[in-house]
Amino acid sequence: MQRLYDFFRGHPTGVDTFWAVLLLCFNGLLIVSEANVGSGGRVAVIPITLALCTVVALRRRMPERMLLLTAVTGIAQLLLDVKPNPADFAMLVIIYTVASRDVRWASRFAMAAGFIAPVLSVIRWPDEGTNPGANIIYCVFVTIPFVLAWVLGDSVRTRRAYYAQLEERAERLEREREAQSKVAVAAERARIARELHDVVAHNVSVMVVQADGAAYVLDASPEQAKQALETISGTGRQALAEMRRLLGILRTGEHVESGEYVPQPGVEQLDDLIEQVRGAGLAVSYRIEGSPRPLPSGVELTAYRIVQEALTNTRKHGGPDVGAKVRLTYFDDGLGLLVEDDGRGAQHELYEDGGADGMGHGLIGMRERIGMVGGTLDAGPRPGGGFRVSALLPLKPGH
């Protein structure tokens, strides 16, 4: 049954042609019997019947042209005195067809013709055996099918437009969902990339510095070499713990035992970070101004990562005998960060363009983190030498 329905939908002209042939055969019986043909005779009724059957066959392929052909055929029927016959059913069909389309002039023309045609028919072929009132009632009765055909077609048009609007809206929502999903995926990838960079870059740089120091003093001072190796071991464990936390975020839906992953670091862990950096050989002074108080977790993580990345860059680019200062300031409506060193600074592209050839991703991550909490970042060389990173993190999300 579904195949038959699909076939009909796939061949609309063929279906209409079938009904046109059926109408032609039915009206042919009328022509043969010469009943109700009128004074025009068979010569006039045959082309009129063929024209109206053609209207039925091609109504969906060229509806506006078939409407005009119907109008011309109706006028010829009046002039040639071909009385109403079964082939006039094509008039109802074409009125319904054009009313179901979006061509407004054709729909209005069909509606007007539906009112005019019954009136002209009654005027042209009145029933002389009845009074004028009966002819008027008959005219109204004949007009009803034309009106119903137009109303039904217009209802179909309205329903099609409504369904098309629903489909368009569903497609638009689907495109918006896909776009939002892509944005969410890109944001998550950027967040994971920032976390991986912060964890790997900082801890690995500490391990590299300690490994170089251990190799340098291995023969002369085995005790210092041992301490450096212990620092490498502790830093590696910390890096692994944070890596497990990131993997736990990625493995959504898997069961995670409580305590398996370390919590995200905050400003309270800055003391441990400073001590770790000092243990790696970088002289750092740390100062807190204002009244410490609980902060949103996003602000705390951002503050920790900015200090971590700034100190990592100082170790990488500051040169020998570099010193750094870290200042944390609590304002009424925000948190201020200042990390500056007295080294030789960083290359221009690391802070101006945000990185080139794989460099400067830490500063890119800083800007992204600051942007997520609605803060501001100023990073660049100091006037007196060295490098300076200044950030302001608002306690309320920026709009």
C-alpha positions as CSV (number, residue, x, y, z in Angstrom):
1,M,0.0,0.0,0.0
2,Q,2.8,2.4,0.8
3,R,4.5,1.6,-2.5
4,L,1.3,2.5,-4.3
5,Y,1.0,5.7,-2.4
6,D,4.6,6.6,-3.1
7,F,4.0,5.9,-6.8
8,F,1.0,8.2,-6.9
9,R,3.1,10.9,-5.2
10,G,5.9,10.4,-7.6
11,H,3.7,10.6,-10.7
12,P,1.1,13.3,-10.1
13,T,0.6,14.1,-13.8
14,G,0.0,10.5,-14.6
15,V,-2.6,10.3,-11.9
16,D,-4.3,13.4,-13.2
17,T,-4.2,12.1,-16.7
18,F,-6.0,9.0,-15.6
19,W,-8.8,11.0,-14.1
20,A,-8.9,13.2,-17.2
21,V,-9.3,10.1,-19.5
22,L,-12.0,8.8,-17.2
23,L,-13.9,12.2,-17.3
24,L,-13.5,12.2,-21.1
25,C,-15.0,8.7,-21.4
26,F,-17.9,9.6,-19.1
27,N,-18.6,12.8,-21.0
28,G,-18.3,10.9,-24.3
29,L,-21.4,8.9,-23.4
30,L,-23.2,12.2,-23.1
31,I,-22.0,13.3,-26.5
32,V,-23.1,10.1,-28.1
33,S,-26.6,10.4,-26.6
34,E,-26.8,14.1,-27.5
35,A,-28.5,14.7,-24.3
36,N,-28.3,18.1,-22.7
37,V,-25.8,19.2,-25.4
38,G,-27.8,22.3,-26.5
39,S,-28.0,24.0,-29.9
40,G,-24.3,24.0,-30.3
41,G,-24.3,20.4,-31.2
42,R,-21.6,17.8,-31.2
43,V,-19.1,20.0,-33.1
44,A,-18.9,22.6,-30.2
45,V,-19.1,20.2,-27.3
46,I,-16.2,18.0,-28.4
47,P,-13.4,20.7,-28.3
48,I,-14.9,22.1,-25.1
49,T,-14.8,18.6,-23.5
50,L,-11.2,18.0,-24.7
51,A,-10.1,21.4,-23.3
52,L,-11.6,20.7,-19.9
53,C,-10.1,17.3,-19.7
54,T,-6.8,18.8,-20.6
55,V,-7.2,21.2,-17.6
56,V,-7.6,18.1,-15.3
57,A,-4.6,16.4,-16.8
58,L,-2.2,19.4,-16.5
59,R,-3.6,21.2,-13.5
60,R,-0.5,20.5,-11.3
61,R,2.1,21.0,-14.0
62,M,0.8,24.4,-15.2
63,P,-2.1,25.5,-12.9
64,E,-2.2,29.2,-13.9
65,R,-2.3,28.4,-17.6
66,M,-5.0,25.8,-17.0
67,L,-7.0,28.4,-15.1
68,L,-6.9,30.8,-18.0
69,L,-7.8,27.9,-20.4
70,T,-10.8,27.1,-18.2
71,A,-12.0,30.7,-18.3
72,V,-11.7,30.8,-22.1
73,T,-13.5,27.5,-22.4
74,G,-16.3,28.6,-20.1
75,I,-16.8,31.8,-22.2
76,A,-16.9,29.6,-25.4
77,Q,-19.4,27.3,-23.7
78,L,-21.7,30.3,-23.1
79,L,-21.3,31.7,-26.6
80,L,-21.7,28.3,-28.4
81,D,-24.7,27.3,-26.2
82,V,-23.1,24.2,-24.8
83,K,-25.1,23.5,-21.7
84,P,-23.4,22.5,-18.4
85,N,-22.2,18.9,-18.6
86,P,-20.0,16.5,-16.5
87,A,-16.8,18.0,-18.1
88,D,-17.5,21.2,-16.2
89,F,-16.3,19.4,-13.1
90,A,-12.9,20.5,-14.3
91,M,-13.8,24.0,-13.2
92,L,-14.1,22.9,-9.5
93,V,-10.8,21.0,-9.8
94,I,-8.8,23.9,-11.2
95,I,-10.3,26.3,-8.6
96,Y,-9.2,24.0,-5.8
97,T,-5.7,23.6,-7.4
98,V,-4.9,27.3,-7.8
99,A,-6.3,28.1,-4.4
100,S,-3.9,25.6,-2.9
101,R,-0.9,27.3,-4.5
102,D,0.9,30.5,-3.4
103,V,0.1,32.5,-6.6
104,R,-2.3,35.0,-5.1
105,W,-3.6,36.6,-8.3
106,A,-4.7,33.1,-9.6
107,S,-6.3,32.3,-6.3
108,R,-8.3,35.5,-6.3
109,F,-9.2,35.1,-10.0
110,A,-10.5,31.6,-9.2
111,M,-12.6,32.8,-6.3
112,A,-14.2,35.5,-8.4
113,A,-14.8,33.0,-11.2
114,G,-16.4,30.7,-8.8
115,F,-19.0,33.3,-7.9
116,I,-19.5,34.6,-11.5
117,A,-19.8,31.2,-13.3
118,P,-23.1,30.0,-11.7
119,V,-24.7,33.4,-12.2
120,L,-23.8,33.4,-15.9
121,S,-25.0,29.8,-16.2
122,V,-28.4,30.6,-14.7
123,I,-28.7,33.7,-16.9
124,R,-27.7,31.8,-20.0
125,W,-29.8,28.8,-19.4
126,P,-32.7,29.7,-17.1
127,D,-35.3,27.2,-16.1
128,E,-38.3,28.7,-17.8
129,G,-40.7,26.4,-16.0
130,T,-40.0,28.0,-12.6
131,N,-40.2,31.5,-11.2
132,P,-37.2,33.9,-10.8
133,G,-37.0,33.1,-7.1
134,A,-36.3,29.4,-7.9
135,N,-33.6,30.3,-10.3
136,I,-32.0,32.5,-7.7
137,I,-32.1,29.6,-5.2
138,Y,-30.7,27.3,-7.8
139,C,-27.9,29.8,-8.5
140,V,-27.0,29.9,-4.8
141,F,-27.1,26.1,-4.7
142,V,-24.7,25.8,-7.7
143,T,-22.3,28.4,-6.2
144,I,-21.8,26.4,-3.0
145,P,-19.5,23.7,-4.7
146,F,-17.3,26.4,-6.2
147,V,-16.9,28.2,-2.9
148,L,-16.2,24.9,-1.1
149,A,-13.6,24.0,-3.7
150,W,-11.8,27.4,-3.2
151,V,-12.0,27.2,0.6
152,L,-10.7,23.6,0.6
153,G,-7.8,24.6,-1.6
154,D,-6.9,27.6,0.5
155,S,-7.0,25.5,3.6
156,V,-4.6,23.1,2.0
157,R,-2.3,26.0,1.1
158,T,-2.4,27.3,4.7
159,R,-1.6,23.9,6.1
160,R,1.3,23.4,3.7
161,A,2.7,26.8,4.6
162,Y,2.4,26.0,8.3
163,Y,4.2,22.6,7.9
164,A,6.9,24.3,5.8
165,Q,7.4,26.9,8.5
166,L,7.6,24.1,11.1
167,E,10.2,22.3,9.0
168,E,12.2,25.4,8.4
169,R,12.2,26.2,12.1
170,A,13.2,22.7,13.0
171,E,16.1,22.8,10.5
172,R,17.1,26.2,11.8
173,L,17.1,24.9,15.4
174,E,19.1,21.9,14.3
175,R,21.7,24.1,12.6
176,E,21.8,26.2,15.8
177,R,22.2,23.1,17.9
178,E,25.0,21.9,15.7
179,A,26.7,25.3,15.8
180,Q,26.4,25.5,19.6
181,S,27.8,22.0,19.8
182,K,30.8,22.9,17.7
183,V,31.3,26.0,19.8
184,A,31.1,24.0,23.0
185,V,33.5,21.4,21.7
186,A,35.9,24.1,20.6
187,A,35.7,25.8,24.0
188,E,36.2,22.4,25.8
189,R,39.2,21.6,23.6
190,A,40.7,25.1,24.4
191,R,40.0,24.6,28.1
192,I,41.7,21.2,28.1
193,A,44.6,22.6,26.1
194,R,45.1,25.3,28.6
195,E,45.0,22.9,31.5
196,L,47.4,20.5,29.8
197,H,49.8,23.3,29.0
198,D,49.8,24.7,32.5
199,V,50.3,21.3,34.1
200,V,52.9,20.0,31.6
201,A,54.9,23.2,31.0
202,H,55.2,24.2,34.6
203,N,56.0,20.8,36.1
204,V,58.3,19.6,33.3
205,S,60.2,22.8,33.4
206,V,60.8,22.3,37.1
207,M,61.9,18.8,36.5
208,V,64.3,19.9,33.8
209,V,65.9,22.5,36.0
210,Q,66.3,20.0,38.8
211,A,67.6,17.4,36.6
212,D,70.2,19.7,35.2
213,G,71.2,20.8,38.7
214,A,71.4,17.2,39.9
215,A,73.7,16.3,37.0
216,Y,75.9,19.3,37.7
217,V,76.4,18.5,41.4
218,L,76.2,14.7,41.2
219,D,79.9,14.2,41.9
220,A,80.7,17.2,44.0
221,S,77.6,17.2,46.2
222,P,75.7,13.9,46.2
223,E,73.3,15.2,48.9
224,Q,72.2,18.1,46.8
225,A,71.8,15.8,43.8
226,K,69.6,13.6,46.0
227,Q,67.4,16.5,47.0
228,A,67.0,17.5,43.4
229,L,66.0,14.0,42.5
230,E,63.4,14.0,45.3
231,T,62.1,17.3,43.9
232,I,61.8,15.8,40.5
233,S,60.0,12.8,41.9
234,G,57.5,15.0,43.8
235,T,56.9,17.2,40.9
236,G,56.3,14.3,38.6
237,R,53.7,12.8,41.0
238,Q,52.0,16.2,41.2
239,A,51.9,16.4,37.4
240,L,50.5,12.8,37.2
241,A,47.8,13.7,39.7
242,E,46.7,16.7,37.7
243,M,46.8,14.7,34.5
244,R,44.6,12.1,36.1
245,R,42.2,14.8,37.1
246,L,42.0,16.0,33.5
247,L,41.5,12.5,32.2
248,G,38.7,12.1,34.7
249,I,37.0,15.1,33.2
250,L,37.3,13.7,29.7
251,R,36.0,10.2,30.7
252,T,32.5,11.4,31.2
253,G,30.1,8.6,32.2
254,E,32.8,6.4,33.9
255,H,32.8,5.7,37.6
256,V,35.3,7.7,39.5
257,E,36.2,6.9,43.1
258,S,36.2,9.9,45.4
259,G,39.6,11.1,46.2
260,E,41.2,9.6,43.1
261,Y,41.6,13.1,41.5
262,V,43.1,16.1,43.2
263,P,40.9,19.2,43.4
264,Q,41.5,22.2,41.2
265,P,44.2,24.5,42.6
266,G,43.3,27.9,44.0
267,V,45.0,30.9,45.7
268,E,45.6,28.9,48.8
269,Q,47.9,26.6,46.9
270,L,50.0,29.6,45.7
271,D,52.3,29.2,48.8
272,D,53.1,25.6,47.7
273,L,53.6,26.8,44.1
274,I,56.0,29.5,45.3
275,E,58.0,27.1,47.4
276,Q,58.2,24.7,44.5
277,V,59.6,27.4,42.3
278,R,62.0,28.5,44.9
279,G,63.2,24.9,45.2
280,A,63.9,24.9,41.5
281,G,66.3,27.8,42.0
282,L,64.2,30.9,41.2
283,A,64.2,33.6,43.9
284,V,60.6,34.6,44.4
285,S,59.0,37.1,46.8
286,Y,55.3,36.7,47.6
287,R,53.1,39.3,49.2
288,I,49.3,39.5,49.9
289,E,47.6,42.8,50.2
290,G,44.0,43.4,51.4
291,S,41.8,41.0,53.3
292,P,41.8,37.4,52.0
293,R,38.3,35.9,51.6
294,P,36.7,33.1,49.7
295,L,36.5,33.6,45.9
296,P,34.6,31.9,43.1
297,S,36.3,28.6,42.0
298,G,36.8,30.0,38.5
299,V,38.6,33.1,39.7
300,E,40.8,31.1,42.1
301,L,41.8,28.6,39.3
302,T,42.5,31.5,36.9
303,A,44.6,33.3,39.5
304,Y,46.7,30.2,40.2
305,R,47.3,29.4,36.5
306,I,48.3,32.9,35.7
307,V,50.9,33.0,38.5
308,Q,52.0,29.5,37.5
309,E,52.5,30.4,33.8
310,A,54.1,33.8,34.6
311,L,56.7,32.1,36.8
312,T,57.3,29.3,34.2
313,N,58.0,32.0,31.6
314,T,60.4,33.7,34.0
315,R,62.3,30.5,34.4
316,K,62.4,29.9,30.6
317,H,63.2,33.4,29.4
318,G,64.5,35.4,32.3
319,G,68.1,34.2,32.0
320,P,70.5,33.5,34.9
321,D,70.2,35.0,38.4
322,V,66.7,36.2,37.7
323,G,64.4,37.1,40.5
324,A,60.6,37.5,40.5
325,K,57.9,39.2,42.6
326,V,54.4,38.0,43.1
327,R,51.7,40.3,44.6
328,L,48.1,39.3,45.3
329,T,45.7,42.2,46.0
330,Y,42.2,41.8,47.3
331,F,39.9,44.6,46.2
332,D,36.3,45.1,47.1
333,D,35.1,44.0,43.7
334,G,38.0,42.0,42.4
335,L,41.3,40.3,42.7
336,G,44.6,41.9,41.4
337,L,47.6,39.9,40.3
338,L,51.1,41.2,39.6
339,V,54.0,39.0,38.6
340,E,57.2,40.8,37.5
341,D,60.8,39.8,37.2
342,D,64.2,41.5,36.6
343,G,65.4,39.2,33.9
344,R,66.0,39.8,30.2
345,G,62.3,39.5,29.3
346,A,60.7,37.5,26.5
347,Q,60.7,37.7,22.8
348,H,58.4,40.2,21.2
349,E,56.1,37.7,19.4
350,L,55.4,35.9,22.7
351,Y,53.5,38.8,24.2
352,E,52.5,40.9,21.1
353,D,51.0,38.3,18.7
354,G,50.2,35.6,21.2
355,G,52.7,33.0,20.0
356,A,54.3,31.9,16.7
357,D,55.7,28.6,15.6
358,G,54.5,26.8,18.8
359,M,55.6,29.6,21.1
360,G,53.6,31.8,23.4
361,H,50.7,29.4,24.0
362,G,50.9,30.2,27.7
363,L,50.1,33.9,27.1
364,I,47.3,32.8,24.8
365,G,45.9,30.6,27.6
366,M,46.2,33.6,30.0
367,R,44.1,35.8,27.8
368,E,41.5,33.1,27.3
369,R,41.3,32.5,31.0
370,I,41.0,36.2,31.8
371,G,38.3,36.5,29.1
372,M,36.2,33.7,30.6
373,V,35.9,35.5,33.9
374,G,35.5,39.0,32.4
375,G,38.9,40.3,33.6
376,T,41.7,42.3,32.0
377,L,45.4,41.3,31.3
378,D,48.4,43.4,30.6
379,A,51.6,41.5,29.8
380,G,54.8,42.9,28.4
381,P,58.4,44.0,29.1
382,R,59.1,46.4,32.0
383,P,60.6,49.8,31.4
384,G,63.5,49.0,33.6
385,G,64.1,45.5,32.2
386,G,62.5,42.2,32.8
387,F,58.9,41.2,32.2
388,R,55.6,42.1,33.9
389,V,52.2,40.4,34.0
390,S,49.3,42.3,35.5
391,A,45.7,41.0,35.7
392,L,42.5,42.1,37.3
393,L,39.8,39.5,38.0
394,P,36.4,40.8,38.8
395,L,34.4,38.9,41.4
396,K,31.2,39.2,39.3
397,P,31.2,37.8,35.7
398,G,31.7,40.4,33.0
399,H,28.8,41.0,30.6
